[in-house]
Amino acid sequence: METVTVEVNAKWVRIVNSPLYWIVAALQGVAITFAPLFLYWSGSGKYFPGWEWLVVPSCFATIYLVGMFYVLLGNAVVRELRKKKLAN
């Protein structure tokens, strides 16, 4: 097994060390479990009838934005790993 040190952009270091990261980490569970469930219930008319205009976009935004945060963070790490591999 090989140990690799990855240097990530300072922007990502600031984001990961900021309160924003804790908010996204807390929303991760919501995006995986409750947002799809509330989306299903709203579509069925069982959850907050009359408030679908707020619940549905909120669920989609939570699912999309939390997922995109981790995709972008993972992309930065993989990009640096590939740079290291090409340099060797």
KAPE-V490747 format. One record per backbone hydrogen bond with DSSP energy under -0.5 kcal/mol. CO is the residue of the C=O (numbers start at 0). NH is the residue of the N-H. Records with the same first field share a line. If there is no record, write none. Layout:
CO = NH + NH
//
This chain:
3 = 5
5 = 7
8 = 11 + 12
9 = 13
10 = 14
11 = 15
12 = 16
14 = 17 + 20
17 = 20 + 21
18 = 22
19 = 23
20 = 24
21 = 25
22 = 26
23 = 27
24 = 28
25 = 29
26 = 30
27 = 31
28 = 32 + 33
29 = 34
32 = 36
33 = 37
34 = 38
35 = 39
36 = 40
37 = 41
38 = 42
39 = 43
40 = 44 + 45 + 46
41 = 44
45 = 47
47 = 50
50 = 53 + 54
51 = 55
53 = 57
54 = 58
55 = 59
56 = 60
57 = 61
58 = 62
59 = 63
60 = 64
61 = 65
62 = 66
63 = 67
64 = 68
65 = 69
66 = 70
67 = 71
68 = 72
69 = 73
70 = 74
71 = 75
72 = 76
73 = 77
74 = 78
75 = 79
76 = 80
77 = 81
78 = 82
79 = 83
80 = 84
81 = 85
82 = 86
83 = 87
//
